[in-house]
């Protein structure tokens, strides 16, 4: 397998990756089906933006956002059965139950942990210790600009956290579990070791002061753009959309069994961040996972970060008898 040269890298040398939008299959069927799956994403985005911008204060609240999020995920789950991207990714009951376990984990234990030691707590402590005030002038900006900045600030930090997870071995141990998934479905973004799920949610947004309505708008943008990363639906993505936002296609390359492909498309929402730093690969992949597509049990997903870390420590420090912590690997290992 020779692969395709993208910049200074060869993509697809380890496992098949389709490179280039012109090579990605299109939605087939009648005019209504092609129209629906071409414009579903932009229509959903602008509809929810209009809702949150004009909704009265009596319903513009977090509880409403939660129910909209649940309903939107249910709709996308149905679309996975109507127009799957790959038959090999079709959701089974076992996959669905495992995914729900991780969704429940995120809404309960991880949410509780974040409440006590999350980024907002750390930001508050820093502000109190150094007598720093929030950057309140952000509230004077136009509402939609505030929403965009909330998302951009978080996604920019997430990009570097995610990239660090692929290039620094201790962080890779937390993130590698997520790369053992072998298909993309609507709830697969919640699957991973709890340490990684906590780290990837950290941000510095607490240093800035935004209007509550701007936060709801930012949530709507994030939900109707980033949610498509883990989804088994074939869309005809508009050209401008795939230039700005991370797509299922982009994220499937990131989850591919190809080593160089997996070290691309790190941003959570805005793929133009990857374009800025030369880590974007436009394309898609069907074969996902690590070690030839080996599946992990929930038990192994929960413990792998710690057991592998312990094995590596013993290997590098114990056997040699004179090693140091600096001898530990500095980055992720190839998928194969």
N, C-alpha and C positions, 0 to 999 in steps of 0.2 A: 504494500500500500504506500503510494508516494505522497499523497496529500496535496494541498493547494497552498501556494505561498501568499500570505497576507501580511504586508509590511515586511518585517524581518523574521517572521515566524512561518512554520509549515503547519497548517491546520488539516487534520484528518489523517495523519500518518499512522496513528495507533488504532483508530476506529472510524467508521464512516461518518463524515460530516458534510452536509450540503452547504457549500459556500456560495453566496451571491443571491440576491432576491429574485433574479431572473430564473433561477433554477428551482425555486420553491413551488410546489404544486398549488394550484388555485382551487377555490371552491367550485364544484361542478353542480349542475342542476339548472332549474328554470330561472327566469329573470328575477322573480321575487326572492328566491333563496340566495342568489348571488348578491342582490341589492341588500338584503337583510344582514348577511354576514360580511358585507363590505363596510356598512355604515353603522352597525350596532354599537361599536365602541365610541365613536364620536357623539352619537345621539345620546347614549347613556351619560357621557361626561357632561355635555352641555345642558341636558335636562336636569341633572342633579345640581349643577352649578346654579341654574335659574331657580330651582326650588329653595336652596339654602340662602340665596341672595335675597329673595323676596318673601320667604316664609315669615309669618308673624312670630313674635317672641314666644307666644304661648306654645308653639310646637317646635321652634328652633332650639332644641336642647339635645343633650347627649343621648338620652333614652330613645329619642326618635332616630338618631343616627345608628344606634345599635340594631333596632328593628329593621331599618332600611338595609343595613349590611347583611343581616340574616336572610332577608327576602332576596337580595341581589345574588347572594351565594347560591340560594336554592334555584334561582333562575338559571344561573350558569351551570349548575349541576345537571339540570334538565337538558341544556344545550349540549353537554358532553355526550348525552345519549343520542341526540338528534343529528349532530354533525361532528363526530369524533375526528381528531387529527390523525390518530393512529389506532387501529383496532387492538394492537398489542398493549395500548395504554388503558383499555377499557376497565372501568372500576368494578372490582368484585366486592362482595359483601365483607370479606375479610379485610381488604384494603380500606373499605369505608369505615369499618369499626375501629381499625388502628388509627386512621386519620382523626376520627372523632375523639379518641383518647387524647391525642395531642392538642386538639382544639380545646377540650375541657381542661387540660393541664394549663394552657395559656390563660384561660379565663379565671382560673382558681389559684393554684399554688404560685405560678410565675407572676401573676398580677399582684398577689400578696407580697412576694419578695420584692418586686419592683416598688411597691408602696413604701417599703422600709429602707431599701438600699439602692434604689434606682437612680437614674441620672438627675431627676428633679430634686431628690434628697441631697445628692452631692453638690449640685449647683446652689441650692439654698445654703448649705454649710459654707461653701466658698464665699458667697455673698455676705453672710453674717460675719465670717472671720476677717474678711478684708474690707468690710463696710462698702460693698459694691452695690449700686442700684441697678435695677433692670434698665435696659435701653428702651425707655418709654417712648421715645420719639417715633418708634415704629407704628404706634397707634394712630399717628397722623397721616400715614400713607393710605392710598386707596385700598379698599377692602380686598379686592382681588389680588392686588400686589402683595398685601400682607399674607394672604393664603399661599401664593406662589413662593414667597420667601420662607415661610414656615416649612414647606415641603422641601425646598431646595437646600436649606441649611441642614435639615435632617439627612437628606439623601446624600449630600456631599460628605458628611461624616460617615454615613453607612458605607459609601463607596470605599473609603480608606480603611475602615474596619474590616470590610469583606475582603479587600485586597490583601490586607495584613494577615487575614486568616489563611490565605493561600501561599504566603511567603515567609511566615514565621512559625516554626514547628509547634510551639506550645499552643498558639491560637488555632493552628490547623487541627490539632487533636480535638478541639471542641467542635470544629466545623465539619470535619470529615464525615461524621455520622450522617449529616444531611445529604452528602453526596453518594450514599449507598441506596437512595431511592432509585427505582428502576422505571418509573413512569411519572408523568406529570398529571395531577388531578387538582381539583379546586382547593383542597385543604392541605396539599403537600407542603406548602410553605410553613405550616406549623410543626412539621416533623423534624426532629433533631434532638441533640442532647440539650438538657435544660440550661447548661452553662452557656452554650452558644446562643440559645434563644434569648437569654438575658443580655449577653454582650451585644448582639446585633440590634437590640432595642435601645441602646444608650444613645444619647444625643446631648447637644448643648443649647437646645431651644429654650431652656429655662432662663437663660441670660437675657432673653428678649421679651418685650411686653407686646402682646398682640391682643386685638379684640376677640372676645369669645366667638363671635360670628365668623371671624377669619379662620379660627381653628376648625370650625365645622366645615367651612369651604375647603380648607386644606385636606381634611379627612375625605371629603367627597372626591377631590381630585386624585388623592392617593388610592382610594378604593376603586375608582373607575379607570385607572391606568395600571397601577402596579399589580392588581389582583390577577391580571391575565398571565403573569409569569408562570404560575403553576396551574395550567388548565389544559384539558384535552379537547380543544375545539379548533377546527380549521376556520380561520378568518382570512378574508382578502384585505390585508391591512393597508390603509391608505399610505401613500408615499411619505407625506409629511408626518404622519403618526409614527411610523417606524424610524424616522430620523430623530424625533424628539423623545419618544417613550421606549422603555424596555418592553419587549414583546415575548410571547410564548416562544417564538422562533429563537430570539436571542438567548433566552434562558435555557432552552433545550441544548444549545451549544455549550453553555456553561456547565450543564450537567452531563455532557457527553462523556464517553469512556476515553476520548482523546485527551491526552495530557495538556497540550497547548490550547485546545478548545476550551477546556475547563478553567483555564487561566485568562478568561475574557468575560466581558459583560458583567461587571461587578455591581453596577448601580442598581438600586432597587426600583426606581421610578424613571429617572431621566437618563436615557442611554446616551444623550449628548455629553454627559460627564465622561463616559468611556471614550467617546470620540475625541474629546479634548486631550485625554492622556494616552491615546493610542492603544487602548485595550478592547476596542469594539470589534466584533466579528459578526457581520450580517450573514445569517444562514440558519440552519436548523439541523437537529440530529434526532434519530429515533432510538438508538441504542444508548441507554443511560446507565449510570452507576459506576461501581468500582469492582475491581477483582473479577472482571468478566460478567458483572451483573449479579454478584452474590447478594442475597437478601439478608438483612439483619432482623433478629427478633427484637421486641420492645425491651427485653431485659438487656440484650447486648447494646442497644442504642443508649440505654440509661447509664451503662457502666463502661463503655468502650473508651471514652475519653480518659478515664482514670486508670483502667487496666493497661491500656497501651502506653500511657505516660510512665507508669511504674515499670513496665517491661523495658522501655527505652532507657530509663534511668539505670536499671540494673545492668543492661547490656553495655552502656557507655561508661558507667562508673565502676560497676562491680567487677566485670571480667578483666578489664585492663588493669585495675588496681591502682592506677595513678591518673585517671582522667579527671576532667573538671566539667562543670556545667556548660562551659563554652564549647565542649565537644559535641553537644547535642545537635541534631540536624537543624538547619536554619529555615527549611521551607517544606512545602508539601511534596509528597512523593508521587510518582506517576500512578495513574489509575490502574495500569496493568502490571 
